[in-house]
Amino acid sequence: MTGQEIQGRLNKSHLLNAQTLIPLLLVLVVVKSTICHMAMNENIICPHTSALKLTLTDQNKLSWMLFIAEQVNPDTCHYYEQFDRVHVDENWFYLMKTSVRYYLSPDEELPECHVKSKNHLVKVMFLCAVACPHGKFNGKIGMWPFASLTPAQHLSRNRPAGTMEWKPFSVMKQVYCQFMVEKVIPAIKEKWPAGAGRNVRIQQDNAPSHIAIDDPEFVATAMADGWNISIYCQPPNSPDTNVLNLGFFVAIQSLQHRKLCRNIQELVTAIHDAFAEFELDTLNKVFPNSIASYQKGCPCSNWRAASDN
């Protein structure tokens, strides 16, 4: 059977028959070694991975276009620099992964890990804030767990009663507002470069627990001491516009899973250590990716980052 005949059969077959090798063998009427040879050497059969994507309504698309238009300088058709932006978002961090790949020698034993339930793994939600690095500023504002240190009520084989330990709590709008006012804004004012001005824009998503852009308590704190800190929301169903979702959280999790964590206290410590060890070059690569996500929905091919000049 020639390559053209196989391609013809493959094009006529249903996609459901092209997910695994066994139904594909029945459709093409060839042996497994032939398919592997075609995929590896002749490029007749090309494997692809199809991921689920968010469905955008007409209102979502309009919000996306308006958001992009606000990022563009109308005089030059270039994107504004991102040096005055701070991206904030929350993310769950788990004590362990449900599946881990190891590279072992032939005589090593396969490591095993047992839990009572895969659906109830130990986890902590963190609020993170980062900015675009420039000059000597590394862009790392801070990471804060939605958890509090409380004394243990009962004796355990792992620790005596009264030991201070982290206890996660639910993230409501009041809690989020408190973190923004008491943690994020003071950290911005403390770490913001002296020569970068005092005009800062904070980007958040549209989660129900997030505060309004004109929240009185937030505005009063953000405008104090001569600062002009404002907050705005990214378009709905557009996580790629936030650098934290583009690659920062994945990089932090990769560093975190290199450390042995046995309880929630060690997990919080590992996350803080990973944030401190996070390399500046990685964050420098993530922010241009956010500009690339803008360009996917950009109606004008002349819009581009100012750094492209």
C-alpha positions, 0 to 999 in steps of 0.5 A: 500500500502506497503512502497516498493510499494510506493518506486517503484512508486516513482522511476519510476516517473519523477522528474518533478512530485516530486517537489510538493505534488499535482502531487506526490499524483497523482503518488503515489495514496495516501492521503496527510497525508500518504506522510507527515507520510512517510516523517517524521516518516518512511523516505520512502520519503526524501525531497532534495533541488537541487541547480544550479551549475556552468558548468566547461569546460575541461579548467576550470577543468585544471585551478582548478587542477593547482590552487590546486597543487600550494597550496600543499607542494610537500614534505609533501603533505599538504596544505600550511598555508594561513597566507600570503593570502588576499582574495578580492572581491566585493559584492552588499549589499541591503537596504532591502530584498524582503522577510523577516521572522518574529516571532510574537505573535498572536495579533501582526500585520504583518509588511508591507514594500512598494517599487516602484519596486522590481527590483530597490532596493537601493544597494551599492557595497563594496570591501572587503579584509580579511586575515586568523586570527592568533595570535592577528591579527583578519584578517579584512583588510577593506571594502570600498563602491564604492560610493563617498560623494557628496553634494545634488544638490536639496532640498528634504523633507528628507534633505536640499540642500548641504547635503553630501550624498553617490552616488554609481558609476560604477566599471571600471578597473581604479576604481578597480585599484585605490581602490587596490592601494589607499585603499587595499594595504595601509590597508594591510601595516597598519594592517599586523602583525609585525612578519608575514613578508612582503610577501603577496599574494592577491587572486582575481577572474577573473572579467573583471574589475579586474587588471592584475597581472603585472599591473605597478601601482599596482606592484610599490605600492606593492613593495614599502617600502620593501614589496613584495605584489603580486596578483593572480587569482583564477580558473574560475567559482570557487567562493568557493575558496574565503572565502568571498563567502563561508560565510563572505558576508552572515554573514555581510548581516545577521548583516546588516539586524538587523539594520534599514536602510532607505537610502543609508547613513544608509546602508553604516553605517550599513555595516561598523558597521557589519564589525566592529562587525563581530566575529573572530570565524566566520572568523576562521571557513570560512578559513578551508572551503576553504581548504575543497573546494580544497579537492573536486577537489583534485586528491590525497586523501593524500593532507590535511591541515597542521593543520590536523597533 
